[in-house]
Amino acid sequence: MADRPGVRPNYVVLLRIAVIVSVLLALVLVHLTSRWGVGWRLITFTYQANLLAAGFSAWTLISARAGTRAGVRGAVVVYVVVAGIIWNLFLTEESMGYTPANILLHMLVPVLVVAEAVLTDDAQPRLRWWHPLIWLIYPAIYLAFAVLILNHSGRRVPYYFLDVDRIGTVGLTLNVCLLAAMFLGVGYGVVLLNRVRTRAPSDSVVVANG
């Protein structure tokens, strides 16, 4: 039997709550166990992406319409997943390894966000080919912030692969291109998933009548 319109399946609600709780718990753990607290970590892309995921999850719990925002959901998935991939591949030794907070933010939250996107029954409009390009805007703004502001304000860039003093201009350019390719790759993966989940009505009719 189909779910009644406006009624969210319990497992989707639990996934959204789990995202919020995981992010908040990680922030509390870092604040209590880190010498410098959690404030300075908010300049990192990972923490910003996770806060965005928690904010979107809270929005979907408050407003049924929020769950239909496929473009916003897609952006959240891309940012959190890319942040998790980069951390697990390149940054574990740079940020104290697999601490409880790091596991929550870099492993659990990405899994929960992807699961919510796959399992949600909210009506989803079809994503367009240009959505992944739009999703690059925020990472580009963050890149400008990290390279142009942090590098010239006496603060250490939170990611060594964006530190022009450590890797040089050529290295920075190469890393930016690789990061853009990763964001686009994950982004088009999200678009493909969306297309599979939002097949044209005529396709469903053919299957039903076949």
C-alpha positions in Angstrom: 0.0 0.0 0.0 1.4 3.4 -0.9 2.2 5.9 1.8 -0.3 8.6 2.3 0.8 12.0 0.9 2.6 14.0 3.5 3.4 11.1 5.7 7.1 10.4 6.0 8.2 6.8 6.6 9.7 6.3 10.0 13.1 5.1 8.8 13.5 8.3 6.8 12.7 10.4 9.9 15.1 8.4 11.9 17.9 8.9 9.3 17.3 12.7 9.4 17.4 12.8 13.2 20.5 10.6 13.2 22.3 13.2 10.9 21.4 16.0 13.3 22.4 14.1 16.4 25.7 12.8 14.9 26.8 16.3 13.9 25.8 17.9 17.3 27.5 15.0 19.2 30.7 15.5 17.2 30.7 19.2 17.9 30.3 18.6 21.6 33.0 15.9 21.7 35.5 18.2 19.9 34.6 21.1 22.2 35.2 19.0 25.3 38.3 17.1 24.2 40.2 19.6 22.0 42.6 22.0 23.5 41.4 24.8 21.2 37.7 23.9 21.3 35.4 23.6 18.3 35.3 27.2 17.1 38.4 27.2 15.0 37.3 24.0 13.2 34.4 25.8 11.7 36.7 27.3 9.1 37.1 23.8 7.7 35.0 22.6 4.7 34.1 19.4 6.5 32.6 21.1 9.5 30.7 23.5 7.3 29.4 20.7 5.1 28.3 18.7 8.1 26.5 21.7 9.6 24.8 22.2 6.2 23.7 18.5 6.3 22.3 18.9 9.8 20.5 22.1 8.9 18.9 20.5 5.8 17.9 17.5 7.9 16.2 19.8 10.4 14.5 21.7 7.7 13.0 18.5 6.2 11.7 17.6 9.6 10.0 20.9 9.9 8.7 21.4 6.4 7.5 18.7 4.1 8.3 20.9 1.1 12.0 21.0 2.1 12.3 17.3 1.3 11.4 17.9 -2.3 14.3 20.2 -2.8 16.4 17.9 -4.9 18.9 20.5 -5.8 19.6 21.3 -2.2 19.7 17.6 -1.2 22.1 16.9 -4.0 24.5 19.6 -2.9 24.4 18.4 0.7 25.2 14.8 -0.5 28.1 16.0 -2.7 29.7 18.2 -0.1 29.6 15.7 2.7 30.6 12.7 0.6 33.6 14.5 -1.0 34.7 15.8 2.4 34.5 12.2 3.8 36.4 10.8 0.8 39.2 13.4 1.0 39.6 13.0 4.8 39.8 9.2 4.7 42.3 9.2 1.8 44.5 12.1 2.7 43.9 13.7 6.1 43.6 11.0 8.8 47.1 11.6 10.0 46.6 15.4 9.8 43.6 15.4 12.2 44.3 12.9 15.0 43.1 9.9 13.1 39.9 8.0 13.8 38.6 9.7 16.9 34.9 9.4 17.7 34.2 12.9 16.3 36.1 12.2 13.1 34.3 8.9 12.6 30.9 10.7 13.1 31.7 13.5 10.7 33.7 11.8 8.0 32.2 8.3 8.0 28.8 8.0 9.6 27.2 11.3 8.4 28.1 10.7 4.8 26.5 7.2 5.0 23.4 8.6 6.7 23.0 11.4 4.1 23.4 9.0 1.2 20.9 6.6 2.7 18.4 9.4 3.3 18.7 10.5 -0.3 18.2 6.9 -1.6 15.3 6.0 0.7 13.3 9.2 0.9 9.8 9.0 -0.5 9.5 12.7 -1.0 8.6 13.7 -4.5 11.8 14.6 -6.3 12.0 16.7 -9.4 14.6 15.6 -12.0 18.1 17.1 -11.6 19.6 18.7 -14.7 23.0 18.2 -16.2 24.0 21.7 -15.0 23.3 21.0 -11.3 26.8 19.7 -10.5 28.2 22.9 -12.1 26.0 25.0 -9.8 27.2 22.9 -6.8 30.8 23.9 -7.5 30.0 27.5 -6.5 30.2 26.9 -2.8 33.5 24.9 -3.0 34.9 27.7 -5.2 34.0 30.3 -2.6 35.6 28.2 0.1 38.7 27.9 -2.0 38.9 31.6 -2.5 38.4 32.1 1.3 41.1 29.5 2.1 43.7 30.7 -0.4 43.2 34.4 -0.6 42.0 35.2 3.0 43.6 32.7 5.3 46.9 32.7 3.5 47.1 36.5 3.9 45.7 36.8 7.4 48.4 34.9 9.3 46.2 31.8 9.8 47.1 28.4 8.6 45.1 27.0 5.7 43.3 23.9 7.2 44.3 21.7 4.2 47.9 21.2 3.2 46.9 20.6 -0.4 45.6 24.2 -0.5 48.6 25.7 1.1 50.5 27.5 -1.7 53.6 27.9 0.6 53.9 24.2 1.0 53.0 22.9 -2.5 53.6 25.9 -4.8 51.4 27.5 -7.4 51.7 24.6 -9.8 50.8 22.1 -7.1 47.8 24.2 -6.0 46.5 24.5 -9.5 46.8 20.7 -10.0 45.0 20.0 -6.7 42.2 22.5 -7.5 41.6 20.7 -10.8 41.6 17.3 -9.1 39.2 18.5 -6.5 36.9 20.0 -9.1 36.9 16.7 -11.0 36.0 14.9 -7.7 33.1 17.2 -7.0 31.8 16.9 -10.5 32.2 13.1 -10.5 30.3 12.7 -7.3 27.8 15.3 -8.5 27.0 13.5 -11.7 26.7 10.3 -9.7 24.0 12.0 -7.6 22.3 13.2 -10.9 22.3 9.6 -12.2 20.8 8.3 -8.9 18.1 11.0 -9.2 17.4 10.0 -12.8 17.0 6.4 -11.8 14.6 7.3 -8.9 12.6 9.7 -11.0 11.9 7.8 -14.2 9.4 9.4 -16.6 5.7 8.3 -15.8 5.5 6.7 -19.2 8.3 4.3 -18.3 6.4 3.2 -15.2 3.3 2.6 -17.2 5.1 0.4 -19.6 6.6 -1.6 -16.8 3.2 -1.9 -15.0 1.5 -3.0 -18.2 4.3 -5.2 -19.5 
